[in-house]
Amino acid sequence: MILSVLAYVLLSLVVGFVGRNSRVGFVGAFVLSLLLTPIIMGLAYLVAEPRKSP
């Protein structure tokens, strides 16, 4: 049980790291991956375009 929760949080952190250059940033990506599951958010960030730099 504890290992499953730890794995879930670690995957959410990875998704947050991947989404750090998106519109919602690291914290937003991390929270959304906690709420929606890291797999769904990870796939969303893989197909989304990166944020354009000014």
C-alpha positions in Angstrom: 0.0 0.0 0.0 2.7 2.5 1.0 4.8 1.5 -2.0 1.9 2.1 -4.3 1.3 5.6 -3.0 5.0 6.4 -3.2 5.1 5.2 -6.8 2.0 7.3 -7.7 3.6 10.4 -6.1 6.9 9.8 -7.9 5.2 9.4 -11.2 3.3 12.6 -10.6 6.6 14.3 -9.9 7.9 13.1 -13.2 4.9 14.4 -15.0 5.3 17.7 -13.2 8.9 17.9 -14.4 7.8 17.1 -18.0 5.1 19.8 -17.8 7.3 22.5 -16.3 7.5 24.3 -19.6 3.7 24.2 -20.2 1.2 26.9 -19.4 0.4 25.5 -15.9 4.0 25.0 -15.0 5.5 22.4 -12.6 3.1 22.8 -9.7 0.0 22.8 -11.9 1.1 19.7 -13.8 2.0 18.0 -10.5 -1.4 18.7 -9.0 -3.3 17.8 -12.1 -1.4 14.5 -12.4 -2.3 13.8 -8.7 -6.0 14.4 -9.5 -6.3 12.8 -12.9 -3.6 10.1 -12.7 0.0 10.5 -14.0 -0.6 8.3 -17.0 -3.3 10.5 -18.5 -1.4 13.7 -17.8 1.8 12.3 -19.1 0.1 11.4 -22.4 -1.5 14.8 -22.6 1.9 16.5 -22.2 3.6 14.2 -24.7 1.1 15.2 -27.4 0.8 18.9 -26.4 3.0 21.6 -27.9 5.5 23.2 -25.6 4.9 26.8 -24.5 6.4 29.4 -26.8 9.2 31.5 -25.3 8.9 35.3 -25.8 
